[in-house]
C-alpha cells in the first residue's frame, strides 16, 4: 500500500472513531457534520472525499459497528458444536452487547430511522441477522420453510428484550429475567 492510501485509510479510521462517538452520545439527529469536521480537523472537501455526506458517514459507522458485533458473536459461539446451544449463546451475547450505549443508539435506535427499514434490514442480513437466520436453520428447531419467518420474530423479541435490559433500572435483574425467558423460548426440546 502506498503512503497516500495509508494516509487515506488512517483518516477514514479516525473519522469513523470520532463519528461513532458522536453518533453514540448525541444521536444521529444531534450530530452535525460541522462537529465532525471540527473534531477531526478535516476540511469539508476532505471529509466528503471519504464520505458523501452525513448519511454515508452514519452507514459506515453502522457497518463498522455491525462488523464488531459479528466478531464478538462469533467468538462467543465458535467452540459450541450444537447449533441450538450456539443459537442460545449467540442470542444471550447479543442481549448483553445491546446494553452498550454505542450499540444501542447506533444499531437499535438510529439505524432503522436513518436508513429506513428495508435498507437497515439488508445491512442486518449481511451481519448479525444473517448469522441468526443461518444458525436457526442449522438447529432443526423449525421447518426450513419457516426459518426466515421465525428468524424475524426471534430478532424482534431479542431486540426488544435488549432494549428493555438496556433501559431498565436494575439491568442485572432485567438481564436475568430476559435470559431465563430466552432459554425457555430457545430450548431444543418441545
C-alpha positions in Angstrom: 0.0 0.0 0.0 1.4 3.4 -0.9 1.7 6.3 1.5 -1.3 8.2 0.1 -3.5 5.1 0.5 -2.2 4.6 4.0 -3.0 8.2 5.0 -6.4 7.9 3.5 -7.2 4.7 5.5 -5.9 6.3 8.7 -8.1 9.4 8.0 -11.2 7.2 7.4 -10.5 5.3 10.7 -10.0 8.5 12.6 -13.2 10.0 11.2 -15.1 6.8 11.9 -13.9 6.7 15.5 -15.0 10.4 16.0 -18.3 9.9 14.3 -19.0 6.7 16.2 -18.5 8.5 19.5 -20.7 11.5 18.4 -23.5 9.4 17.0 -23.5 7.2 20.1 -23.5 10.1 22.6 -25.6 12.6 20.7 -27.7 10.5 18.3 -27.8 10.9 14.6 -30.1 14.0 14.6 -28.0 16.0 17.0 -24.7 15.2 15.4 -23.7 17.7 12.8 -21.1 17.4 10.1 -19.6 20.7 11.4 -18.9 18.9 14.8 -17.3 16.0 12.9 -15.2 18.5 10.9 -14.2 20.4 14.0 -13.2 17.4 16.0 -11.4 15.7 13.1 -9.6 18.8 11.8 -10.6 18.0 8.3 -11.9 20.4 5.7 -15.4 19.8 4.3 -13.9 18.7 1.0 -11.6 16.2 2.7 -14.4 14.7 4.6 -16.6 14.5 1.5 -13.7 12.9 -0.4 -14.2 9.9 2.0 -17.9 10.1 2.8 -20.6 11.6 0.5 -22.4 13.1 3.5 -23.8 12.5 6.9 -25.9 9.5 5.8 -22.9 7.8 4.2 -20.8 8.5 7.3 -23.5 7.1 9.5 -23.8 4.0 7.3 -20.0 3.5 7.5 -20.2 3.8 11.3 -23.1 1.3 11.4 -21.2 -1.2 9.1 -18.1 -1.0 11.4 -20.3 -1.4 14.5 -22.1 -4.4 12.9 -18.8 -6.0 12.0 -17.5 -5.6 15.5 -20.7 -7.2 16.9 -20.4 -10.1 14.4 -16.8 -10.7 15.6 -17.9 -10.8 19.2 -20.8 -13.1 18.4 -18.5 -15.5 16.5 -16.0 -15.5 19.4 -18.9 -16.3 21.8 -20.1 -19.3 19.9 -17.1 -20.6 18.0 -16.4 -23.6 20.3 -20.0 -24.6 20.6 -20.8 -27.6 18.4 -24.5 -27.9 19.0 -26.4 -25.4 16.7 -29.2 -24.9 19.3 -26.7 -24.2 22.1 -24.8 -21.8 19.8 -28.1 -20.0 18.9 -28.9 -19.6 22.6 -25.3 -18.4 23.4 -25.3 -16.0 20.5 -28.7 -14.5 21.4 -27.7 -14.1 25.0 -24.4 -12.5 23.9 -26.3 -10.1 21.7 -28.6 -9.1 24.6 -25.5 -8.3 26.7 -23.9 -6.4 23.8 -27.0 -4.4 23.2 -26.6 -2.9 26.7 -23.6 -1.0 25.3 -24.7 2.6 24.7 -22.9 2.7 21.4 -24.6 -0.4 20.0 -28.0 0.6 21.5 -28.0 4.1 20.0 -26.5 3.3 16.6 -27.8 -0.1 15.8 -31.2 -0.3 17.6 -32.4 3.3 17.8 -30.9 5.4 14.9 -30.2 2.8 12.2 -33.8 1.9 11.3 -34.9 5.6 11.3 -31.9 6.9 9.4 -31.6 4.2 6.8 -35.2 3.2 6.6 -36.4 -0.3 7.4 -35.6 -2.0 4.1 -32.0 -0.7 3.8 -31.4 -1.4 7.5 -32.7 -4.9 7.2 -30.5 -5.5 4.1 -27.5 -4.4 6.1 -28.6 -6.6 9.1 -28.9 -9.5 6.7 -25.2 -9.3 5.9 -24.3 -9.2 9.6 -26.0 -10.3 12.8 -29.4 -11.1 11.4 -27.9 -13.2 8.7 -25.9 -15.1 11.4 -29.1 -15.6 13.4 -31.0 -16.9 10.5 -28.2 -19.3 9.4 -27.8 -20.6 12.9 -31.6 -21.0 13.4 -31.7 -23.0 10.2 -29.0 -25.4 11.4 -30.7 -26.1 14.7 -33.6 -28.1 13.3 -35.9 -26.3 15.8 -38.2 -25.1 13.0 -39.0 -26.5 9.5 -36.8 -25.0 6.8 -39.7 -23.2 5.1 -40.3 -21.2 8.4 -36.7 -20.3 9.2 -37.0 -16.8 7.7 -40.3 -16.0 9.5 -39.0 -17.4 12.8 -35.7 -15.5 12.5 -37.6 -12.3 12.1 -39.9 -13.0 15.1 -36.9 -14.1 17.2 -34.9 -11.0 16.2 -37.9 -8.8 17.1 -38.1 -10.5 20.5 -34.4 -10.3 21.1 -34.0 -6.7 20.1 -37.0 -5.7 22.2 -35.5 -7.6 25.1 -32.2 -5.9 24.6 -33.8 -2.5 24.7 -35.7 -3.5 27.9 -32.4 -4.6 29.5 -30.5 -1.5 28.3 -33.1 0.9 29.5 -34.1 -0.9 32.7 -33.3 0.5 36.2 -31.9 -2.8 37.5 -30.1 -4.1 34.5 -28.8 -7.2 36.1 -32.3 -8.3 37.2 -33.7 -7.4 33.8 -30.9 -9.3 32.0 -31.5 -12.4 34.2 -35.3 -12.3 33.5 -34.7 -12.0 29.8 -32.0 -14.7 29.8 -34.5 -17.1 31.6 -37.2 -16.3 29.1 -34.9 -16.8 26.1 -33.6 -20.0 27.4 -37.1 -21.3 27.7 -38.0 -19.9 24.3 -35.0 -21.4 22.6 -34.9 -24.8 24.3 -34.3 -27.7 22.0 -37.0 -29.9 23.5 -40.7 -29.2 22.8 
